[in-house]
Amino acid sequence: MTSMATLPANKRLQLVSGRFNRSLAERIAGHLGVELLDAHPDNFANGEIHARFEESIRGGDLFIIQTHCNAEAGTLNDAVMEQLIMVDAAKRASAKRITVVMPFYGYARQDRKSSGREPITARLVANLFETAGAKRLLSVDLHSGQIQGFFNGPVDHLTAMPVLVDYLRQFGDDLVVVSPDTGRVKVAARYANTLHAGLAFVYKQRRKEEKNSVEALAVVGEVEGRTCVLIDDMIDTAGTMVAAAEQLTRAGAARVLAAATHAVLSGPAIDRLKNSVIEKVVVTDTLPLPPEKQIDKIEQLSVAAIIADAIRGGVRGQLGERDLRQAEPELTTGRATAAVACSPPLRGSLHWSAVCRAAVAHATRSPLRTRRPRPCPRCWKRRPVVSADRARRGVCAARASCPASSTGWAWSPSPSRSSGRRCAGHSTPTAASPLPSA
């Protein structure tokens, strides 16, 4: 059986993308240096979605990239359902770990009950992916941080702040970061601290009788004669941004810019931005920008490098959770075995037992023991690791010459005609040959 250390790179890290925003997935794959797999999602005549992996994904760390939006391939609901189907297909194809990468989390604004008899749809989406088989979730700039608690598993909440801040530095030091509403003041404060800029916010009120209707009332902060940057997580119909920009202009702002992570740009958003006082709108590629929405005012930046770094870190973390003999091929070959196994910094770590068993196996020229050590029948019956003092009392037949006498390695009792028991690192009940010097 081939170990993970000898598998090709694409068996540890595999990327697959749906039909929504495939260009972003290709850029992520380019940063990672891997090929993008194809699940071949397609629609039946009645609208049902089907997906099938042509290549083997057994035992791999699979990252399924899909942003939730309206596109030529279908609606936002189609995007969510397509990703769920790919997750289920990957689970049934024996993928070791499935991570859903959703740069834009659909239904994120429905994260609480603002009035009675309303759903919390953001929680429902998290439950759907968990039930389908996803073990990890990765998203960029969630509408609210509490969504991380909806998913019963690790959540990587990324931010597009680095790429947006780098772009905004070109506008000089006389900047004022403005939150378009009171709910985004904390996010605006982080931008202001990074840019060493001022901070202000616009007080707004939504009209309950009309959806996507906003009325800006006042500006709190010093904005007169300065360059103002409106910061938000998304621009949907652009009503909030345009209303806030008009208030800033009335307050005496010299220039008004806008920056957002997700360019939803639905309905009248493009027309509103064209006719507004906003000079430049900076967005990212978490959502695709079709040609009809690419106007001169809109500047699109890429977050592919940020997502690629998070994926790379997730794969390294997963390798760290495995035995070191699987993650590092040099642990099982040559003199590096004993050198790594005997290095003091590794002692006391979770992988110390596995490393030491690999070193002893190399010293005795015996194959690695891949089974978990059985509990000791003479002492702690439910603890597979024997302490150093018990090893010195003769738990192992090798006694003082056994490395377990000083390190407390895991051991396995095994009946033998000569001694009756042996150390987990030994292939015979006799004492192990000494480890090679580092």
Legacy VTK file of the C-alpha trace (Angstrom):
# vtk DataFile Version 3.0
C-alpha trace
ASCII
DATASET POLYDATA
POINTS 438 float
0.000 0.000 0.000
1.456 3.375 -1.019
1.878 5.880 1.774
0.846 9.505 1.523
4.501 10.503 1.463
5.032 8.763 -1.866
1.806 9.853 -3.492
2.029 12.533 -6.169
1.202 16.063 -5.103
-2.239 16.034 -6.669
-3.236 13.122 -4.428
-2.772 15.341 -1.376
-4.219 18.526 -2.855
-6.942 18.486 -5.482
-8.990 21.432 -6.694
-12.303 21.225 -8.461
-14.571 24.006 -9.609
-18.180 24.369 -10.565
-19.493 26.418 -13.459
-19.855 29.646 -11.459
-16.756 31.870 -11.488
-14.436 29.247 -12.911
-11.929 31.964 -13.825
-11.212 32.574 -10.127
-10.683 28.839 -9.578
-8.175 28.760 -12.434
-6.224 31.636 -10.895
-6.190 29.857 -7.531
-4.903 26.685 -9.184
-2.208 28.733 -10.918
-0.978 30.114 -7.601
-0.891 26.608 -6.127
0.746 25.053 -9.165
-1.837 22.288 -9.544
-4.261 21.354 -12.267
-7.936 22.090 -11.858
-10.050 18.958 -11.899
-13.419 18.889 -13.593
-16.526 17.419 -12.015
-18.419 17.844 -15.295
-21.517 19.473 -13.806
-24.390 19.564 -16.220
-28.151 19.920 -16.316
-30.718 17.380 -17.415
-33.554 18.499 -19.640
-35.811 19.066 -16.640
-33.222 21.232 -14.843
-31.732 18.627 -12.494
-27.988 18.983 -11.875
-25.563 16.089 -12.288
-21.822 15.857 -11.542
-19.201 13.129 -11.956
-15.457 13.097 -11.327
-13.524 11.582 -14.210
-10.298 11.196 -12.189
-9.760 9.338 -8.946
-9.987 11.486 -5.814
-9.659 8.635 -3.334
-7.628 9.616 -0.286
-7.050 13.191 -1.415
-7.677 16.564 0.211
-10.340 17.947 -2.097
-11.214 21.638 -2.297
-14.480 22.347 -4.120
-14.555 25.968 -5.300
-17.901 27.544 -6.050
-19.141 31.065 -5.526
-22.849 31.608 -4.995
-24.174 34.054 -7.546
-26.287 34.495 -10.634
-24.458 33.656 -13.843
-25.015 32.202 -17.276
-24.974 28.714 -15.764
-27.948 29.454 -13.539
-29.185 31.258 -10.464
-27.678 31.536 -6.998
-29.801 28.600 -5.877
-28.377 26.526 -8.738
-24.858 27.413 -7.603
-25.562 26.255 -4.040
-27.188 23.027 -5.218
-24.385 22.301 -7.677
-21.759 22.595 -4.971
-23.777 20.361 -2.646
-24.006 17.719 -5.363
-20.242 17.863 -5.956
-19.626 17.469 -2.221
-21.844 14.394 -2.096
-20.137 12.916 -5.159
-16.718 13.475 -3.587
-17.791 11.857 -0.323
-19.012 8.765 -2.166
-15.749 8.700 -4.157
-13.784 8.274 -0.882
-12.101 11.662 -0.708
-10.188 11.870 2.578
-11.248 15.407 3.424
-13.636 17.756 1.621
-13.333 21.511 1.975
-15.940 23.776 0.422
-14.496 27.051 -0.829
-17.220 29.646 -1.258
-15.682 33.074 -1.880
-19.174 34.530 -1.589
-21.423 32.823 0.949
-24.972 32.705 -0.345
-27.795 33.818 1.971
-25.239 35.372 4.342
-27.494 38.348 5.036
-30.145 36.072 6.520
-28.019 35.353 9.593
-30.577 36.302 12.262
-34.258 36.916 12.831
-34.918 40.610 12.465
-38.621 40.005 13.059
-40.932 37.141 13.950
-41.575 34.098 11.768
-38.402 34.542 9.704
-35.820 31.868 8.820
-32.107 31.907 9.546
-31.148 30.745 6.083
-27.410 31.209 6.579
-27.553 28.473 9.219
-29.582 26.283 6.878
-26.902 26.560 4.180
-24.208 25.557 6.686
-26.270 22.556 7.785
-26.742 21.459 4.179
-23.024 21.389 3.465
-22.268 19.628 6.735
-24.851 16.951 5.975
-23.540 16.554 2.438
-20.083 15.668 3.780
-18.028 18.871 3.955
-15.448 18.840 6.757
-14.174 22.395 6.392
-15.503 25.697 5.087
-13.563 28.579 3.565
-15.087 31.940 2.698
-14.084 35.562 2.186
-15.527 38.470 4.171
-18.698 36.968 5.563
-21.528 39.412 6.091
-21.233 38.772 9.829
-18.698 36.811 11.817
-21.353 34.817 13.644
-21.873 32.695 10.524
-18.674 30.868 11.469
-20.564 29.322 14.375
-23.284 27.927 12.127
-20.921 25.297 10.686
-19.929 22.516 13.106
-16.366 22.318 11.871
-13.332 24.443 11.081
-14.129 27.675 9.222
-11.451 29.753 7.515
-12.798 33.289 7.435
-10.551 35.204 5.049
-10.552 38.897 4.286
-9.802 40.852 1.139
-8.373 43.674 3.224
-4.725 43.184 2.096
-5.449 43.668 -1.616
-7.848 46.558 -1.020
-5.453 48.346 1.321
-2.585 48.023 -1.156
-4.739 49.647 -3.822
-5.963 52.467 -1.573
-2.467 53.527 -0.512
-1.996 55.305 -3.842
-4.528 57.993 -2.860
-2.200 59.537 -0.313
-2.273 60.071 3.430
-5.247 62.436 3.570
-7.783 59.622 3.621
-10.890 59.128 5.699
-12.329 55.624 5.880
-16.105 55.861 6.037
-18.521 53.150 7.061
-21.782 53.414 5.064
-23.742 52.314 8.145
-23.181 51.768 11.832
-22.935 47.996 11.436
-19.618 48.198 9.567
-17.829 50.652 11.852
-15.520 47.994 13.309
-14.433 46.875 9.836
-13.875 50.493 8.801
-11.815 51.037 11.954
-9.472 48.193 10.980
-8.961 49.750 7.554
-8.378 53.157 9.122
-5.759 51.789 11.512
-3.934 50.024 8.700
-3.999 53.044 6.400
-3.311 55.498 9.254
-6.399 57.382 8.126
-9.355 59.075 9.777
-12.641 57.364 10.561
-16.247 58.398 9.976
-19.594 56.732 9.419
-22.951 57.509 7.851
-26.134 57.006 9.799
-28.804 55.458 7.599
-32.318 54.126 7.950
-33.959 51.401 5.900
-37.553 51.689 4.827
-39.400 48.651 6.091
-42.069 48.872 3.419
-39.494 48.635 0.610
-36.634 46.148 0.242
-33.194 47.461 -0.841
-34.324 51.000 -0.049
-31.996 53.136 2.083
-32.175 56.695 3.344
-28.918 58.298 4.545
-29.498 60.801 7.323
-26.203 62.230 8.643
-22.407 61.937 8.630
-20.488 61.493 11.859
-16.816 62.477 11.557
-14.514 65.054 9.944
-14.705 64.662 6.152
-14.600 68.239 4.834
-11.975 68.746 2.135
-10.644 65.183 2.387
-10.698 62.017 0.268
-13.339 59.628 1.622
-13.337 55.869 1.042
-16.581 54.000 1.666
-15.891 50.459 2.907
-18.464 47.657 2.809
-18.534 43.888 2.385
-20.752 43.945 -0.699
-22.479 46.204 -3.199
-25.855 44.779 -4.133
-28.173 47.423 -5.574
-25.688 50.196 -4.646
-28.392 52.089 -2.772
-26.357 52.282 0.438
-23.159 53.379 -1.299
-24.799 56.041 -3.459
-26.829 57.499 -0.572
-23.748 57.615 1.653
-21.672 59.237 -1.116
-24.263 61.981 -1.523
-24.182 62.690 2.201
-20.381 62.897 2.136
-20.502 65.356 -0.760
-22.954 67.555 1.130
-20.616 67.420 4.135
-17.789 68.860 2.008
-15.766 65.777 0.996
-13.290 66.534 -1.811
-13.414 63.059 -3.377
-15.489 59.953 -2.738
-14.291 56.432 -3.469
-15.908 53.081 -2.717
-14.366 49.709 -1.931
-16.153 46.407 -1.386
-15.232 42.750 -1.447
-18.266 41.321 -3.248
-19.617 43.010 -6.376
-23.146 41.612 -6.471
-24.342 44.563 -8.593
-27.920 43.437 -9.047
-30.838 45.408 -10.455
-30.170 49.128 -10.915
-26.679 49.015 -9.364
-24.717 49.814 -12.541
-26.930 52.755 -13.483
-26.752 54.134 -9.952
-22.966 53.936 -9.869
-22.654 55.563 -13.283
-24.737 58.544 -12.227
-23.304 58.876 -8.708
-20.601 61.164 -7.336
-18.333 58.181 -6.649
-15.134 58.498 -8.676
-13.889 54.906 -8.397
-15.383 51.624 -7.186
-12.872 48.963 -6.152
-14.120 45.364 -5.913
-12.610 41.872 -5.952
-13.171 38.820 -8.127
-15.034 36.764 -5.509
-17.973 37.231 -7.865
-17.673 37.215 -11.664
-18.032 40.554 -13.421
-19.815 40.075 -16.773
-18.993 42.419 -19.667
-22.197 44.450 -19.271
-21.133 45.378 -15.720
-17.564 46.355 -16.551
-17.698 50.138 -16.549
-14.848 52.621 -16.270
-15.570 53.396 -12.637
-15.166 49.779 -11.520
-11.703 48.382 -10.765
-11.527 44.647 -10.058
-8.757 43.115 -7.943
-8.024 39.435 -7.413
-8.139 37.529 -4.126
-6.832 34.315 -5.704
-3.493 34.597 -3.888
-5.202 34.994 -0.503
-7.396 31.938 -1.053
-4.450 29.936 -2.412
-2.383 30.705 0.688
-5.252 29.557 2.917
-5.624 26.328 0.948
-1.883 25.706 1.101
-1.887 26.287 4.835
-4.843 23.945 5.270
-3.055 21.141 3.446
0.079 21.645 5.541
-2.022 21.560 8.677
-3.657 18.336 7.586
-0.249 16.795 6.951
0.805 17.916 10.410
-2.091 15.953 11.882
-0.871 12.740 10.268
2.080 10.653 11.390
5.358 12.354 10.592
6.524 9.252 8.816
3.830 9.898 6.215
4.436 13.616 5.844
8.245 13.482 5.717
9.713 10.696 3.545
13.169 11.222 5.073
11.913 9.938 8.435
11.901 6.388 7.125
15.153 6.455 5.156
18.803 6.740 6.088
20.460 8.294 9.094
17.955 11.159 9.166
15.569 8.781 10.927
17.509 8.704 14.151
18.506 12.353 13.884
14.902 13.513 13.666
13.614 10.984 16.172
16.199 11.956 18.773
15.948 15.723 18.352
14.893 17.294 21.693
12.324 19.772 20.250
10.104 16.908 19.118
9.908 15.272 22.511
6.534 15.527 24.157
4.701 16.216 20.873
1.733 14.223 19.681
3.831 12.623 16.935
6.777 11.610 19.143
5.631 8.015 19.419
5.239 7.617 15.650
8.644 9.177 14.936
10.414 6.982 17.455
8.791 3.821 16.148
9.964 4.778 12.670
13.516 5.243 13.969
13.545 1.881 15.761
12.134 0.136 12.699
14.968 1.559 10.610
17.569 0.520 13.160
16.278 -3.054 13.308
15.600 -3.221 9.544
12.031 -4.236 10.236
8.865 -2.878 8.569
6.937 -0.101 10.279
4.083 -1.088 12.515
1.020 0.619 11.133
-1.471 -0.701 13.661
-2.215 1.170 16.853
-0.326 -0.320 19.831
-2.454 -2.500 22.028
-2.879 -1.567 25.709
-0.570 -2.956 28.341
-2.099 -5.991 30.099
0.019 -5.477 33.222
-0.675 -1.858 34.091
-2.952 0.742 32.453
-5.146 -1.464 30.330
-6.713 1.349 28.373
-3.572 3.420 27.782
-1.441 2.413 24.792
1.555 4.545 25.873
3.714 3.214 28.709
5.434 5.710 30.979
9.200 5.697 31.408
9.162 4.390 34.974
7.046 1.378 33.998
9.402 0.665 31.121
12.302 0.586 33.579
10.454 -1.954 35.722
10.581 -4.495 32.926
7.454 -3.941 30.861
9.566 -4.436 27.769
11.738 -7.517 27.464
14.629 -5.378 26.222
14.678 -3.534 29.584
17.532 -1.032 29.921
18.702 -1.397 26.322
15.245 -0.528 24.988
14.839 3.132 24.001
11.465 3.047 25.775
13.305 3.128 29.072
14.120 6.812 28.551
11.446 8.083 26.212
8.263 6.207 27.066
7.499 5.138 23.520
4.289 3.362 22.611
4.598 -0.389 22.891
2.533 -3.428 22.096
2.446 -6.619 24.159
3.025 -9.635 22.004
3.253 -13.260 23.155
6.638 -14.835 22.611
8.111 -18.158 23.600
11.287 -16.542 24.878
10.127 -13.474 26.808
6.364 -13.214 26.447
6.380 -9.499 25.606
8.153 -7.117 23.302
8.402 -3.412 22.546
6.321 -1.899 19.751
9.500 -0.773 18.029
11.096 -4.253 18.000
10.444 -6.943 15.454
11.859 -9.584 17.810
11.616 -9.997 21.570
15.363 -9.364 21.880
16.930 -6.011 22.566
17.052 -3.571 19.680
20.273 -2.718 17.970
21.521 0.727 18.947
20.330 3.669 16.915
22.825 5.068 14.433
24.513 8.217 15.623
23.189 11.473 14.114
LINES 1 439
438 0 1 2 3 4 5 6 7 8 9 10 11 12 13 14 15 16 17 18 19 20 21 22 23 24 25 26 27 28 29 30 31 32 33 34 35 36 37 38 39 40 41 42 43 44 45 46 47 48 49 50 51 52 53 54 55 56 57 58 59 60 61 62 63 64 65 66 67 68 69 70 71 72 73 74 75 76 77 78 79 80 81 82 83 84 85 86 87 88 89 90 91 92 93 94 95 96 97 98 99 100 101 102 103 104 105 106 107 108 109 110 111 112 113 114 115 116 117 118 119 120 121 122 123 124 125 126 127 128 129 130 131 132 133 134 135 136 137 138 139 140 141 142 143 144 145 146 147 148 149 150 151 152 153 154 155 156 157 158 159 160 161 162 163 164 165 166 167 168 169 170 171 172 173 174 175 176 177 178 179 180 181 182 183 184 185 186 187 188 189 190 191 192 193 194 195 196 197 198 199 200 201 202 203 204 205 206 207 208 209 210 211 212 213 214 215 216 217 218 219 220 221 222 223 224 225 226 227 228 229 230 231 232 233 234 235 236 237 238 239 240 241 242 243 244 245 246 247 248 249 250 251 252 253 254 255 256 257 258 259 260 261 262 263 264 265 266 267 268 269 270 271 272 273 274 275 276 277 278 279 280 281 282 283 284 285 286 287 288 289 290 291 292 293 294 295 296 297 298 299 300 301 302 303 304 305 306 307 308 309 310 311 312 313 314 315 316 317 318 319 320 321 322 323 324 325 326 327 328 329 330 331 332 333 334 335 336 337 338 339 340 341 342 343 344 345 346 347 348 349 350 351 352 353 354 355 356 357 358 359 360 361 362 363 364 365 366 367 368 369 370 371 372 373 374 375 376 377 378 379 380 381 382 383 384 385 386 387 388 389 390 391 392 393 394 395 396 397 398 399 400 401 402 403 404 405 406 407 408 409 410 411 412 413 414 415 416 417 418 419 420 421 422 423 424 425 426 427 428 429 430 431 432 433 434 435 436 437
